[in-house]
Amino acid sequence: MKLFPVVTLLSLINIPLPAQSSTPVLHFEVASVKPAKSGNNGYSGGCRGIDSKYAGANERASAPPLGRCVIKDARLSHMLGIAFRLTSLGYIKGGPDWVMTGERYSVDAQADEPTKATEEQLLQMLQALLIERFSLKFHREAKDMPATHWLSRRTDRSCRRPKERMSDSRLARGESQSLGSPRA
């Protein structure tokens, strides 16, 4: 079993959440959370700090401006997934139905010093913004959950490419290639 973080929404009430640690709570200089108007079926966006990394040119081109969090057409569950770096929305437990299936929102927020804010700081600011604007009260817990570990380690140096490779045209015609003799 492996431990996974789980965010449990206890309730949505108008009581501010006390600081979770001794570090000061970070806040955006300016932020807006508005109901989304586009009606798209998916969401886009995220936060871009000075240490953010993007895989390709398309990802870099669609990244928000430096020191900002820009999220469009996202349900609260999606924004929580971004803010708390949840790998699955299944880690969100509890709370009313609208958290997962309700109205979509757009967030546009800027850090006090955009050229100095790291991605982690922006995510902490986004957490504080969501807690404040949606009056969230939650706790984190660790749960044992089944997991599969995939290891990639090449220990057998005898692995080689097949001597004969089929051409794409032969594959397109439906010809097959035997990878070994059938066992009796």
Protein Blocks (a to p, Z undefined) as FASTA:
>chain_A
ZZddddddfbacfbdcddfbfbdcdddfbdcddddfklpabdedddddfkbccfblmlmm
mpccehiacdehiafklmmmmmnopabfklpggjifklmmmccdddddddfblmlccfkl
mmmmmmmmmmmmnopacddddddddddddddddfblkbccdfbdcdfklmmnopacdfbd
cdZZ
